[in-house]
Amino acid sequence: MFWFVCGAIAGASAVVWAKRTIVTVSEKLTPANIADAITAGLRHSVMAMFDGVMSLIDAYRNREASGPASTSSPMSSSSAAPTRRHNPPRQRTSHR
């Protein structure tokens, strides 16, 4: 009798849990909730992209702002000019 009652309680608990889980999932899978989730994801992605672009713009502006300030050093104007560095051209070989 003991094991029968324990099994009945376990079965009833499992049915209640499954029903509650199914109701919760079905409420989340309505078209309105799916559209809200997609909208929230897009909004989050756009805001992250906007923040990234704004940080790049700020970094560029800070670089520009620090550029003229560093050229006002007591060095001569020819040495204060920024030098462009580049890789030398590659030597052509006959096996191309």
ABEGO torsion letter per residue (X at the ends): XAAAAAAAAAAAAAAAAAAAAAAAAAAAABAAAAAAAAAAAAAAAAAAAAAAAAAAAAAAAAAAAAAAAAAABABBAAAABBBBBBBBBBBBBAAX
